[in-house]
Amino acid sequence: MLVVGVVGFIGNVLVVSFVSWKEKTLSRIERSRFVKTFNLFVRSLAISDILSTSVSLPLTCIQICFDVFQTDWTCKAVRFVNIVFPIITIHNLIVISIEKYVSLRRVPRPLSSSTVRRSIFLAWFLGCISTLSAAATFRGIRYDLNETHFTVICKYDKEYFPFRLIFLSFTAIEYIFPCIFLMIINISLIKTVWVTVKTRVSIDLNYPMRSKLRAAKIRGTLLLIVITFAFIIPYFFSTLAT
């Protein structure tokens, strides 16, 4: 966990730093609407990962190594922080996939930078709100070690039916259904990009600037698709396993 946290933190800080530096030296191609929205999406994903590695992982390690944050509101607060950033990342990926889908249709309808910013803010806000319901289901659960000793572990209360219903509903709404949706829409995006490459290459040969813009758009879209699958595949199967 320490290695993953350090690598994730350094890597995402470098991503944010590079995007910020790159925006100061934009070429004509890099001033396109696609590149601006791409940078917004990448920065939002990187920030959620930075917070996850700098806040969530340290608290989890502390909870594992020391008998703290196991009861009452501290238990709920730590679990909220553990859950919220992956949920925000999923919401970000949904916003990204929808924006790419509508912008690559036969009649493109790309979102403006202001709309993208509002969508990203909404993704963060809804992630925080929905995680409150999941965090409320956690409390200190007694675990008997033997006949004379027991300990208390911060976990969600499976014995209380309303809490179990809330947590299972949260898992389906925030993990399973979004992962299925993202898989479907990104497979559709792969097909769209493939058709676009085949049909537009010959057309763009006489327009070098348009060709460069389209190539940048295709590379960026494929990168976002790869990022999406790299996130949702392990999360989907780990969620089903648990």
Residue pairs with C-beta under 8 A, 6 or more apart in sequence:
1 57
1 60
1 61
2 61
4 53
4 57
5 53
5 54
5 57
5 58
6 53
8 49
8 50
8 52
8 53
9 50
9 53
9 54
12 46
12 47
12 49
12 50
12 53
13 46
13 50
15 42
15 43
15 46
16 43
16 46
16 47
16 50
19 39
19 42
19 43
19 46
20 43
22 30
22 39
23 39
26 35
28 209
29 35
29 209
29 212
29 213
29 216
30 216
32 213
32 216
32 217
33 110
33 112
33 113
34 103
34 110
34 213
34 216
34 217
34 220
35 216
35 220
36 113
37 99
37 110
37 111
37 113
37 116
38 220
38 224
40 113
40 116
40 117
40 120
41 92
41 95
41 96
41 99
41 116
41 120
41 224
44 92
44 120
44 123
44 124
45 89
45 92
45 93
45 227
48 85
48 88
48 89
48 92
48 124
49 85
49 89
51 85
52 85
52 86
52 89
55 81
55 85
56 81
56 82
56 85
59 69
59 78
59 81
59 82
60 78
60 82
62 68
62 69
63 69
63 70
63 78
63 154
67 151
68 74
69 75
69 77
69 78
69 154
70 140
70 152
70 153
70 154
71 139
71 140
71 152
71 154
72 139
72 140
75 138
75 139
75 140
75 154
76 135
76 136
76 138
76 139
77 135
78 154
79 134
79 135
79 138
79 154
79 156
80 131
80 132
80 134
80 135
83 131
83 134
83 135
84 127
84 128
84 131
85 127
86 235
87 127
87 130
87 131
87 174
88 123
88 124
88 127
88 128
89 231
90 127
90 174
90 175
90 178
90 179
90 182
90 231
90 232
90 235
91 123
91 124
91 126
91 127
91 178
92 120
92 123
93 178
93 182
93 227
93 228
93 231
93 232
94 123
94 178
94 181
94 182
95 116
95 119
95 120
95 122
95 123
96 224
96 228
97 181
97 182
97 185
97 186
97 189
97 224
97 228
98 185
99 110
99 111
99 116
99 119
100 189
100 221
100 224
100 225
101 185
101 188
101 189
102 108
102 109
102 110
102 111
103 109
103 110
103 111
104 189
104 192
104 193
104 196
104 221
105 192
111 119
130 170
130 173
130 174
133 166
133 170
134 156
134 166
134 167
134 170
134 174
136 163
136 166
137 156
137 157
137 160
137 163
137 164
137 166
137 167
138 154
138 155
138 156
138 157
139 154
139 156
139 157
140 152
140 153
140 154
141 152
141 153
141 154
141 155
141 157
142 150
142 151
142 152
143 150
143 151
143 152
143 153
144 150
145 151
156 163
156 164
156 167
157 163
157 164
158 164
171 239
175 235
175 236
175 239
176 236
176 239
176 240
178 232
179 232
179 235
179 236
179 239
180 236
182 228
182 232
183 229
183 232
183 236
186 225
186 228
186 229
189 221
189 225
190 225
193 218
193 221
193 222
193 225
196 214
196 218
197 218
200 214
204 210
204 211
204 214
205 211
